[in-house]
């Protein structure tokens, strides 16, 4: 099959996954590129980041229209992430392929297990949260502790975005859930806004290193966008719990295959 057509088809799968599960598009993009198009992680990561950034921007735009994106929090996390994402890209270009495969497998296993785990009980003592929306308000109350928590989240998600090409949502969503009393839709929409910002920095740094194969990145990203928009209609009629469990099981299988390749048990 022609590489452009195959890249577009794989992108559609990523967009559909994001629409149907609410997560997973970023962490599955790299395995599909590694196994489907035989790209090394150093090239697959920026391609995945282009697609993740596009789909995140689409989702964040819809969230902004609904008024559920906490844009100041997204700006703080995004600024920190944008500052360190180029360091992750630089590290990826100087690390061997196998350690990167192993690192990505670990991230994928963590994400899958977290999706399978029973959701944690919400902390009812909101007064102890560093970032919270006061009763009758729509904005977060900012404190030094809140700023530190959000900056730390941005630094971690930004570095991993540059290093592995993932959006960083698996870091951002749990952090916002733990540190704030935002509703889940607001957490997800704010996370997408951060991912879109950080992706700009990571993709720019990768492009300056000549690490983005645009002949693959463009059709892959367009396919992901089309899959996301199409999948949103289908997702409304399906059971999200079943979809999330199915995705987690598939992600574990993919992670084991990537780990086997990292250990030399599968051909590269």
Secondary structure, 3 states (H helix, E strand, C coil): CCHHHHHHHHHHHHHHHHHHHCCCHHHHHHHHHHHHCCCCHHHHHHHHHHHHHHHHHHHHHHHHHHCCCCHHHHHHHHHHHHHHHHHHHHHHHHCCHHHHHHHHHHHHHHHHHHHHCCCCCCCCCHHHCCCEECCCCCCEECCHHHHHHHHHHHHHHHHHHHHHCCCCHHHHHHHHHHHCCCCHHHHHHHHHHHHHHHHHHHHHHHHHCCCCCHHHHHHHHHHHHHHHHHHHHHHCCCCHHHHHHHHHHHHHHHHHHHHHHHCCCCCC
